[in-house]
């Protein structure tokens, strides 16, 4: 048993074996004083994921430190599951995966163990390169936008893509991120939830603060004066009963949703229209905001798309300096510093 590897990569099966060997189970992790350090570290994993986009490092010199590190992972996943917020799940998954990639960059002996765990078909070549099955390559590289990741620009041999260890690590990061996102939220029993209530509440508060900081409105509600001319025009048209094209309705609703307005707040704006049709508006708004599927809403279109769709109205001097209507709001409201 390589306890250091288990602690560094706590998603590996050998991490679970390490915990079993030490007679640690989930119930005692949550309730026993013995594992208070693991719970503290689990909370820290989530806090650093939110605040730094990456799980922080801790010394792993002693077996005790390694066991606490291994156990902190399931504890962190339980907290994330209980908060049950899509933004948090994605951010946490990214932070864990990003940390793994950092660790792998100085520990190439664990590449293959990680790849096997993540079911990424690959082999280590004798020249330090790695060969990855092209199907797995396509699956985990499709989010990489740089042209160097296009399959046509790779060294493809007999169905396998030859990669440097750095690039291989980056794709393993995507694989782990996808894995964690697909596994969460866990079904956490109610008595466990009660026992970790304080940590759940702590993360919920930090999460709300972070989301507010990231929101163009700073979580302070929408100010009409900061809306770009296009959105003011479309909103006024909607409220005056003008029949809007789908592209305009979509742009407005997705924009208001991105500003942080709730479904109820958005439908209240549309309700001012003289021919307001609640069931039709409700269906459209729920779909655009993601309310009907418990997910995130659509991203509002950028200025170029608005122009193509003929719904860029009354552009002013500030419009000449931006390429997205959300930037207009940020600049107008003085929130030019993008977190
Ligand atoms: S330039 Fe952009 S922000 Fe300005 S009115 Fe046109 S679409 Fe709206």
Boltz pocket constraint, residues with backbone or C-beta under 6 A from the ligand:
constraints:
  - pocket:
      binder: B
      contacts: [[A, 228], [A, 229], [A, 230], [A, 231], [A, 302], [A, 303], [A, 306], [A, 307], [A, 311], [A, 312], [A, 313], [A, 314], [A, 315], [A, 316], [A, 319], [A, 320], [A, 322], [A, 323], [A, 324], [A, 325], [A, 328]]
      max_distance: 6.0
